Amino acid sequence: MPLLGTTVRLVSRLTAVTTLLICCSTSCLGADAEIQSVRADSDPALDTNASSSFWRGALPVYMDADTMGRPDIKFRTEVRTRWTERYLYFLFICPYEQLDLKPNPNTSAETYGLWNWDVAEVFIGSDFDHIRRYKEFEMSPRGEWIDLDIDLDQPKHEDGWKWNSGFSLSARIDEATHIWYGAMKIPYTAIDDGTAAVGNRFRINLFRSQGPPPARHQIAWQAPMKDSFHVPEKFGILRLVEIKEIKKAP
């Protein structure tokens, strides 16, 4: 009996350690996790050049775990964001193994159901009192897109795809390095009725779908802890800042 008790305690400790390691992933930081979007002086032509001065001025965050918070380092995805008085910008740097692309892509009109293939996604809301209302922006490696006005309290929230934000994007696939790049340029007025200013905050989450089923990888910045991405209670915070702010350890 003493040996059995020792074994049980050891297994319990190993389980606790495993859980702790999983929750130390970037995607399991909780609702207080924050992204800093750094101000830009002007609105440049949208591009996917991660080495440009515009994108070098951003402070990156990473998606490196699945929707349950389990590490998925192989497809660790870097995301950068900047803002101006008129626009909010995002750049996704997405390593891939095999892309699952929609046949016959159409980049001149939005693609309903784009989430069934490889995409990068931004979920963002400005209403902290009604967190189940937010906007969704998706893009594919070939430049297909869809934007949605989501209200989870509506019976058919998918109908929000009829909304048009006026956002633009740029995408390219680097087959030599197995990385695809996607940039979004979202009108500030599409996500907030107010004026863009330092200190403004939004509720946000970032997602990516990678590869064909049944081995598709669903990658998150903040793990929703469900199969669905639509769990606003798990969103983190995006804050508009003037310059990169280095957080000091407490």
C-alpha positions in Angstrom: 0.0 0.0 0.0 2.7 2.6 0.8 4.3 1.9 -2.6 1.0 2.3 -4.4 0.4 5.6 -2.6 3.9 6.9 -3.6 3.2 5.9 -7.2 -0.2 7.7 -7.2 1.4 10.8 -5.8 4.2 10.7 -8.5 1.7 10.3 -11.3 -0.3 13.2 -9.9 2.8 15.4 -9.8 3.8 14.5 -13.3 0.3 15.3 -14.5 0.5 18.7 -12.8 3.8 19.4 -14.4 2.5 18.4 -17.8 -0.5 20.7 -17.4 1.8 23.6 -16.3 4.0 23.1 -19.4 1.0 23.2 -21.7 -0.4 26.3 -20.1 3.0 28.1 -20.4 2.4 28.1 -24.2 1.8 31.6 -25.7 -1.8 30.4 -26.6 -2.7 29.7 -22.9 -1.9 33.0 -21.3 -5.5 33.9 -20.5 -7.6 37.0 -20.9 -4.9 39.4 -19.7 -2.5 38.5 -22.6 -1.8 41.7 -24.6 -0.7 42.6 -28.1 0.9 46.0 -28.6 0.1 47.6 -32.0 2.8 50.2 -32.7 1.8 53.6 -34.3 3.1 54.3 -37.8 3.5 57.8 -39.1 1.9 57.2 -42.5 0.0 54.6 -44.5 2.3 52.7 -46.8 1.4 50.5 -49.8 0.5 47.2 -48.3 3.1 44.5 -48.7 4.3 41.2 -47.2 8.0 42.1 -46.9 8.7 41.3 -43.2 12.1 43.0 -43.6 10.6 46.4 -44.5 11.0 49.3 -42.1 7.3 49.3 -41.6 7.0 45.8 -40.4 10.3 45.9 -38.5 8.8 48.6 -36.4 6.2 46.2 -35.0 6.4 44.1 -31.9 5.6 40.5 -32.8 3.5 37.9 -31.0 3.3 34.2 -31.8 0.7 31.5 -32.2 2.3 28.3 -31.2 -0.5 26.0 -29.8 -3.7 24.4 -30.8 -7.2 25.3 -29.7 -6.8 23.3 -26.5 -3.5 25.0 -25.6 -1.3 22.0 -26.6 2.0 23.2 -28.1 2.3 23.0 -31.9 5.7 24.5 -32.3 6.2 23.1 -35.9 3.7 25.7 -37.2 4.7 28.5 -34.9 3.2 31.6 -36.6 4.5 35.1 -36.1 2.0 38.0 -36.2 2.9 41.7 -36.3 0.5 44.7 -36.1 0.7 48.5 -36.6 -1.8 51.3 -36.6 -2.4 54.8 -38.0 -5.3 57.2 -37.7 -7.1 55.4 -40.5 -6.0 51.8 -40.5 -5.1 48.8 -38.4 -2.5 46.5 -40.0 -1.6 42.8 -39.5 1.2 40.6 -41.0 1.1 36.8 -40.6 4.2 34.8 -41.2 3.0 31.2 -41.6 5.3 28.2 -41.9 3.6 25.3 -43.6 4.1 21.7 -44.5 1.2 21.2 -47.0 -1.3 23.8 -48.0 -5.0 23.0 -48.3 -6.1 25.5 -51.0 -9.6 26.0 -52.4 -9.8 25.0 -56.1 -10.5 27.9 -58.5 -9.7 30.8 -56.2 -11.6 34.1 -56.6 -9.9 37.2 -55.2 -12.3 39.7 -56.6 -15.1 38.9 -54.3 -15.3 37.4 -50.8 -15.4 33.6 -50.4 -18.0 32.2 -48.1 -16.7 29.2 -46.3 -13.1 30.2 -46.7 -12.5 28.8 -43.2 -12.6 25.3 -44.7 -9.2 25.8 -46.2 -5.8 27.3 -45.1 -6.5 30.7 -43.6 -5.2 33.3 -41.2 -7.8 35.1 -39.1 -8.3 38.1 -36.9 -11.2 38.3 -34.5 -11.5 41.7 -32.9 -14.1 43.7 -31.0 -14.3 47.1 -29.5 -17.4 46.5 -27.2 -16.2 45.4 -23.8 -19.8 45.3 -22.5 -21.1 43.0 -25.2 -18.2 40.7 -26.0 -20.2 38.3 -28.1 -20.3 41.0 -30.8 -17.1 41.4 -32.8 -15.6 41.4 -36.4 -13.8 38.6 -38.1 -11.3 38.9 -40.9 -9.9 36.0 -42.9 -7.4 35.6 -45.7 -5.9 32.7 -47.6 -2.3 32.2 -48.9 -3.5 33.1 -52.4 -5.3 36.3 -51.4 -8.9 35.1 -51.0 -10.8 36.8 -48.3 -14.0 37.2 -46.2 -15.0 39.6 -43.5 -17.9 39.1 -41.0 -19.8 41.1 -38.5 -20.4 38.5 -35.8 -23.1 38.5 -33.2 -23.2 35.2 -31.3 -26.5 36.1 -29.8 -28.1 35.9 -33.2 -29.4 32.4 -34.3 -27.5 32.5 -37.6 -24.4 34.6 -36.8 -22.8 33.4 -40.0 -25.1 35.8 -41.9 -22.7 38.5 -40.8 -20.6 37.6 -43.9 -22.8 40.0 -45.9 -21.2 42.9 -44.1 -18.3 44.6 -46.0 -15.5 46.3 -44.0 -13.6 47.6 -47.0 -10.4 45.9 -45.8 -7.6 45.1 -48.2 -4.9 42.4 -48.2 -1.7 41.1 -49.8 -0.5 37.5 -49.8 2.3 35.4 -51.2 3.6 31.8 -50.9 7.4 31.2 -50.6 7.6 27.6 -51.8 11.4 27.5 -51.2 11.1 28.2 -47.5 7.6 26.7 -47.0 6.3 30.0 -45.5 3.3 32.0 -46.7 2.9 35.6 -45.8 -0.4 37.5 -45.5 -1.0 41.2 -44.7 -4.2 42.9 -43.8 -5.1 46.6 -43.9 -8.4 47.1 -41.9 -10.2 50.5 -41.9 -10.3 51.7 -38.3 -13.9 52.7 -38.7 -14.8 49.0 -39.4 -13.9 48.0 -35.9 -14.5 51.1 -33.8 -16.9 54.1 -33.9 -14.3 56.3 -32.1 -11.1 57.9 -33.1 -7.8 56.0 -33.2 -5.6 57.1 -30.3 -2.8 55.8 -28.1 -4.2 53.7 -25.3 -7.3 52.4 -27.2 -8.0 48.8 -26.4 -9.7 46.0 -28.2 -10.6 42.4 -27.4 -8.8 40.2 -29.9 -7.8 36.7 -30.9 -5.7 35.3 -33.7 -6.1 32.0 -35.5 -4.8 29.9 -38.3 -5.9 26.7 -40.1 -3.1 24.7 -41.7 -3.1 21.6 -43.9 -5.8 19.3 -45.2 -8.1 17.2 -43.1 -8.0 14.9 -41.3 -4.6 16.1 -40.2 -5.5 19.8 -40.2 -3.8 22.0 -37.5 -5.9 24.6 -35.8 -3.5 27.2 -34.3 -4.5 29.9 -31.8 -2.9 32.9 -30.1 -5.2 32.4 -27.1 -6.6 28.9 -26.8 -10.4 28.9 -26.9 -10.3 25.5 -25.1 -13.1 24.3 -27.5 -13.2 23.1 -31.1 -14.7 26.4 -32.1 -12.7 29.6 -32.5 -15.8 31.6 -31.5 -15.1 31.8 -27.7 -14.9 35.5 -26.9 -14.4 34.9 -23.2 -10.9 33.6 -24.1 -9.9 36.7 -26.2 -6.8 38.7 -25.1 -6.3 42.4 -25.5 -4.8 44.6 -28.3 -3.6 48.0 -27.2 -2.6 50.9 -29.4 0.8 52.2 -28.4 3.1 55.0 -29.6 6.4 53.0 -29.5 7.4 49.5 -28.5 7.0 49.1 -24.8 9.2 46.6 -23.1 7.4 45.0 -20.1 9.5 44.7 -17.0 9.3 41.6 -14.8 7.3 42.3 -11.6 
